[in-house]
Amino acid sequence: MTFTHTYSIVAWDEAAGQLGVAVQSHWFAVGSLCPWLEAGVGAIATQSMVEVSYGPLGLAGLRDGRSPDEVLRDLLARDEDRELRQVAMIDAQGRMAAHTGGRCIQAAGHFIGNGFSVQANMMLNEGVWPAMAQAYEAARGSLAERMLTALKAAQSAGGDIRGQQSACLRVAAGERSQQPWKNLLIDLRVDDSPHPLAELERLLNIQKAYELMNAGDEAITQNQKQQAREKYSQAAALAPHIDEIPFWQAVTLADTGNLEKALPIFRQVFKMNPNWAELVQRLPASGLLKSDAGMMAKILSMRASKESKGKNENLPGAFEKPDSTKQVRSG
């Protein structure tokens, strides 16, 4: 039995066709225990004196077409320690069920709203889960952003009586497919941090930046250069500290005949990390940059000269980012 006392939200966004679950706890790696999610099936949070099997068994029941109420009722009936459990589940139709056992450490409770359920136990006070519900209902933005708003509201209202440690946020598409890896849209975990929600928000912003980069790439393939520039600029604004964003932007510019726009970006990136100059020379062999000796020479001329190395040159506050990146560049 694991003591995962925490607050969480499970939610369904009909308009976006998405399911989500988000959680925070003063327990290491809560994301490995509490949140369960499957695209087109459902989202589950199992917590308090957590019985992890409620997650996979619950999803199996929802996958068979049974309602959350029926699935949860059956799981509880077989559990002799049901009064120590707190569980919430929602399916891809927006049907919900939740349970807070009578022996959950106070303050504990849940609230089922329109398309979501919030639940918490071992809270500082009884205002935590109502604050989550109010914040979620008033929030705007994506499902992930609204769930994060709910978690932040919980913390502002008092949160876990023990404090903070870990958090997790997961979002999946609302439809099943034979390629489930494509339908898990967000899967972010903070396993150990004094400020897990702030870290979760930082990671969510970085994910959005990379999604914008990929959207820019797609626009380039459609010859929509203005749209690509906009996407890359938005990506850079979200994650100005990540030098990989402007690097791939410059690569795409050079590869699409915009070398003059790419050169100053290469110069700035090479100043931040000279290894990018080494990497760019390896791209033609992989088909990620056209093979053009003259173009490569100009790109490499953007490297800092021996005379300038060691000088403290001020970099611009933000890269000029008209275009950028290449599809799926995980090393």
HELIX and SHEET records of a PDB file:
HELIX    1   1 VAL A   30  SER A   32  5                                   3    
HELIX    2   2 TYR A   54  ARG A   63  1                                  10    
HELIX    3   3 PRO A   68  ALA A   77  1                                  10    
HELIX    4   4 ARG A   82  LEU A   84  5                                   3    
HELIX    5   5 VAL A  128  ALA A  138  1                                  11    
HELIX    6   6 LEU A  143  SER A  156  1                                  14    
HELIX    7   7 PRO A  180  ASN A  183  1                                   4    
HELIX    8   8 PRO A  196  THR A  221  1                                  26    
HELIX    9   9 LYS A  225  LEU A  238  1                                  14    
HELIX   10  10 GLU A  244  ASP A  255  1                                  12    
HELIX   11  11 LEU A  259  MET A  272  1                                  14    
HELIX   12  12 ASN A  275  VAL A  280  1                                   6    
HELIX   13  13 PRO A  284  SER A  286  5                                   3    
HELIX   14  14 ALA A  293  LEU A  300  1                                   8    
SHEET    1   A 3 THR A   2  THR A   4  0                                        
SHEET    2   A 3 GLY A  42  VAL A  50 -1                                        
SHEET    3   A 3 PRO A  35  GLU A  38 -1                                        
SHEET    1   B 4 THR A   2  THR A   4  0                                        
SHEET    2   B 4 GLY A  42  VAL A  50 -1                                        
SHEET    3   B 4 ARG A  85  ASP A  91 -1                                        
SHEET    4   B 4 MET A  96  THR A 100 -1                                        
SHEET    1   C 6 GLY A 109  GLY A 113  0                                        
SHEET    2   C 6 PHE A 116  ALA A 120 -1                                        
SHEET    3   C 6 THR A   6  ASP A  13 -1                                        
SHEET    4   C 6 GLN A  18  SER A  25 -1                                        
SHEET    5   C 6 SER A 166  ALA A 173 -1                                        
SHEET    6   C 6 LEU A 184  VAL A 190 -1                                        
END                                                                             
